[in-house]
Each structure stands twice: as structure tokens, then as C-alpha cells.
Amino acid sequence: MSTSIDELLSFGEEPAGQDVRPSGGGRARLLLRTVAATAAVVVVVVVGLRAVGLKVPIWIVVAGVLAVLAVRRVTTALSPPPPSRTGARVPAGEEPGTWNWSARDALRTAINGWERPLDWCAGNQERFTERVLPRLGELADERLRQRHGVTRESDPARARAVLGEPLWTFLAIPVRRPPSPRDLAAIVAELEKI
């Protein structure tokens, strides 16, 4: 059986009105599976209870296990379907002109990864030193590694020359107060020049 690319990439909906119901064999299989699962769990529970010295009538254990299995089945049936991996993209034609604001945007995630710690440590030197300064150091080391083949740890003299004295001092010596937004923008600009 061969399938064309167009068939693989089409987003056709299933025809409505076709209700798929399990046949008599499917119901028997489901019943057999439920009985087997119930029996296995009942055996484990009874053995566990007897091991700790408790004797519970078996019909209570069976009723409890059946109740748990019923609740599990109902919650599984009522759970929402998993989100589709294809997204809500229209395969052909023009874009609909609307923006999906609930979609996970990688740029927004990255910005939030910086925005939250910066906001959280505003005016708090200890938080800035613990949270933001190491991230800036990691960024500097990564830029140094990618562009110059060194890190601050592997070749401090060359890294200091590439970074420049103000940026090297900022990353090496803990600050007394968090930098202002203007100072932080200047530091980021220096990092981008590496």
C-alpha cells in the first residue's frame, strides 16, 4: 500500500456520524481484562494486609479494587485529549490574520527566563549575585568558547583581553549593588561585541 505525500500532509477530518463501538468480542476482552486486573490487585492487597496482621473480608477488598478501577476508567474517559503536535497551522493559502496568543513561544520563554530573575533581584545585591551574575558569566564563557576557543577558566589572560577590563571586573568581582538598567544594557552590549 502506497501513500502519497499529499495524503500524509493533509488535515482531513474524520467523517461525522460513524460511531465506533466495540463489538461483542471487544466487550468480552474488556471484561476479561478487568477481572484479571481485579484479581491481581486483590491478591496483592490481601497478601499485604495479611503480612501486617490484618484480616479484611475479601468481598470488601474486591469492592474497593473495583471502585478504584471504575474511578480510573471514568477519569480516563473524561480527560481532555492531548494537544495535537501539528498545531493549528493552515496547510495552504493565506494566514487567517489572527495570532495564537496561548501558543508557547520560544522567544517569550527565553525573555521570561531573564525577566523574572532580573525583576526578582531588583535592589537586592545577594539575589543578583546568586542568580543573574552566574548566568551572565555563563553567557560570556559561551561566547568566548564559540568565537575564541577559550573560557574564563581555561585561559584567564586571553579571556580578560577579549572581554575588556570593565566586563572582566564586573563578572569577576561581586558587585555592591545590582546595576541599573542602563548599566546592565551596557554590559549586555559588551557581551554582544565578543
C-alpha positions as CSV (number, residue, x, y, z in Angstrom):
1,M,0.0,0.0,0.0
2,S,1.5,3.3,-1.0
3,T,0.6,6.7,0.3
4,S,1.4,10.0,-1.4
5,I,2.9,12.9,0.4
6,D,-0.3,14.9,-0.1
7,E,-2.2,12.3,1.8
8,L,0.3,12.3,4.6
9,L,0.2,16.1,4.9
10,S,-3.5,16.6,4.6
11,F,-5.5,17.6,7.6
12,G,-8.8,15.9,6.7
13,E,-11.3,15.4,9.4
14,E,-12.9,12.0,10.1
15,P,-16.5,11.8,8.8
16,A,-19.0,12.6,11.5
17,G,-21.7,10.1,12.3
18,Q,-19.5,7.0,12.4
19,D,-19.6,5.9,16.0
20,V,-17.0,3.3,16.7
21,R,-18.3,0.9,19.3
22,P,-16.6,-2.2,20.5
23,S,-18.0,-5.4,19.2
24,G,-19.1,-8.3,21.4
25,G,-15.6,-9.6,21.3
26,G,-14.3,-6.3,22.5
27,R,-16.6,-6.2,25.5
28,A,-15.6,-9.7,26.4
29,R,-12.0,-8.8,26.2
30,L,-12.5,-5.7,28.3
31,L,-14.4,-7.7,30.9
32,L,-11.7,-10.4,31.0
33,R,-9.0,-7.7,31.4
34,T,-10.9,-6.1,34.2
35,V,-11.4,-9.4,36.0
36,A,-7.7,-10.3,35.6
37,A,-6.6,-6.9,36.9
38,T,-9.0,-7.0,39.8
39,A,-7.8,-10.5,40.8
40,A,-4.2,-9.5,40.6
41,V,-4.7,-6.4,42.7
42,V,-6.9,-8.2,45.2
43,V,-4.2,-10.9,45.7
44,V,-1.5,-8.3,46.3
45,V,-3.7,-6.3,48.7
46,V,-4.8,-9.4,50.7
47,V,-1.2,-10.7,50.9
48,G,-0.1,-7.3,52.0
49,L,-2.8,-7.0,54.7
50,R,-2.1,-10.5,56.0
51,A,1.6,-9.7,56.2
52,V,0.9,-6.8,58.6
53,G,-1.6,-8.9,60.5
54,L,-4.9,-7.5,59.3
55,K,-7.8,-9.7,58.2
56,V,-10.3,-8.0,56.0
57,P,-13.2,-9.8,54.3
58,I,-12.3,-10.5,50.7
59,W,-15.5,-9.0,49.4
60,I,-14.6,-5.6,50.8
61,V,-11.2,-5.7,49.1
62,V,-12.8,-6.8,45.8
63,A,-15.3,-3.9,46.1
64,G,-12.6,-1.4,46.9
65,V,-10.5,-2.5,43.9
66,L,-13.4,-2.4,41.6
67,A,-14.3,1.1,42.8
68,V,-10.8,2.3,42.2
69,L,-10.7,0.7,38.7
70,A,-14.1,2.3,37.9
71,V,-12.9,5.8,39.0
72,R,-9.7,5.3,37.0
73,R,-11.7,4.4,33.9
74,V,-14.1,7.3,34.3
75,T,-11.4,9.9,34.8
76,T,-9.5,8.5,31.8
77,A,-12.6,8.8,29.6
78,L,-13.3,12.3,30.8
79,S,-9.7,13.6,30.5
80,P,-9.2,16.1,27.6
81,P,-7.3,14.8,24.6
82,P,-3.6,15.6,24.4
83,P,-2.8,18.7,22.3
84,S,-2.0,17.9,18.7
85,R,1.6,18.0,17.6
86,T,0.7,19.5,14.3
87,G,-0.5,22.8,15.7
88,A,-3.3,24.9,14.3
89,R,-1.5,25.8,11.2
90,V,-3.4,26.1,7.9
91,P,-1.7,23.9,5.4
92,A,-2.2,26.1,2.3
93,G,-3.4,29.5,1.4
94,E,-3.2,32.7,3.4
95,E,-2.7,33.1,7.1
96,P,-6.0,33.7,8.9
97,G,-4.7,37.0,10.3
98,T,-5.1,36.0,13.9
99,W,-2.4,35.3,16.4
100,N,-2.5,32.3,18.7
101,W,-1.6,34.1,22.0
102,S,-1.8,30.9,24.0
103,A,1.0,29.2,22.0
104,R,4.3,28.6,23.6
105,D,6.8,31.0,22.0
106,A,10.5,30.1,22.5
107,L,11.5,33.8,22.4
108,R,8.9,34.7,25.1
109,T,10.2,31.7,27.2
110,A,13.8,33.0,26.8
111,I,12.8,36.5,27.7
112,N,10.9,35.3,30.8
113,G,14.0,33.3,31.8
114,W,15.8,36.6,32.2
115,E,12.9,39.0,33.0
116,R,11.8,37.1,36.1
117,P,15.2,36.8,37.8
118,L,16.0,40.5,37.0
119,D,12.8,41.7,38.4
120,W,13.1,39.4,41.4
121,C,16.6,40.7,42.3
122,A,15.9,44.4,41.7
123,G,17.6,46.3,44.5
124,N,18.8,43.1,46.2
125,Q,22.6,42.6,45.8
126,E,22.6,39.0,47.2
127,R,19.9,37.8,44.8
128,F,21.6,39.5,41.9
129,T,25.0,37.9,42.8
130,E,23.4,34.4,43.2
131,R,21.0,34.4,40.3
132,V,21.9,36.8,37.5
133,L,25.7,37.2,37.7
134,P,26.3,33.4,37.2
135,R,24.1,33.5,34.1
136,L,25.9,36.5,32.7
137,G,29.2,34.6,33.3
138,E,27.9,31.5,31.5
139,L,26.9,33.7,28.6
140,A,30.3,35.3,28.5
141,D,32.0,31.9,28.7
142,E,29.8,30.5,25.9
143,R,30.5,33.5,23.6
144,L,34.3,33.2,24.4
145,R,34.2,29.5,23.7
146,Q,32.3,29.8,20.4
147,R,34.2,32.7,19.0
148,H,37.7,32.5,20.5
149,G,38.0,28.9,21.8
150,V,38.7,29.8,25.4
151,T,36.7,30.3,28.6
152,R,37.5,32.5,31.7
153,E,38.6,29.4,33.5
154,S,40.7,27.7,30.7
155,D,42.7,30.8,29.7
156,P,42.1,33.7,32.1
157,A,44.6,36.1,30.5
158,R,43.3,35.7,27.0
159,A,39.6,35.8,28.2
160,R,40.4,39.0,30.1
161,A,41.9,40.6,27.0
162,V,38.9,39.7,24.9
163,L,36.3,40.7,27.4
164,G,37.9,44.0,28.3
165,E,38.6,45.3,31.7
166,P,35.2,46.7,32.7
167,L,33.3,43.4,31.7
168,W,36.0,41.2,33.3
169,T,35.8,43.2,36.5
170,F,32.0,43.1,36.6
171,L,32.0,39.3,36.1
172,A,34.9,38.5,38.4
173,I,34.2,40.8,41.4
174,P,30.9,40.7,43.2
175,V,29.0,44.0,42.9
176,R,28.0,46.0,45.9
177,R,24.6,46.8,44.3
178,P,22.8,45.5,41.3
179,P,23.5,47.5,38.2
180,S,20.9,50.0,36.9
181,P,19.1,49.1,33.7
182,R,21.4,51.5,31.8
183,D,24.5,49.8,33.2
184,L,23.0,46.4,32.5
185,A,22.3,47.4,28.9
186,A,25.9,48.5,28.6
187,I,27.1,45.1,30.0
188,V,24.9,43.2,27.6
189,A,26.2,45.4,24.7
190,E,29.7,44.5,25.6
191,L,28.8,40.8,25.8
192,E,27.3,41.0,22.3
193,K,30.5,42.5,20.9
194,I,32.5,39.5,22.0
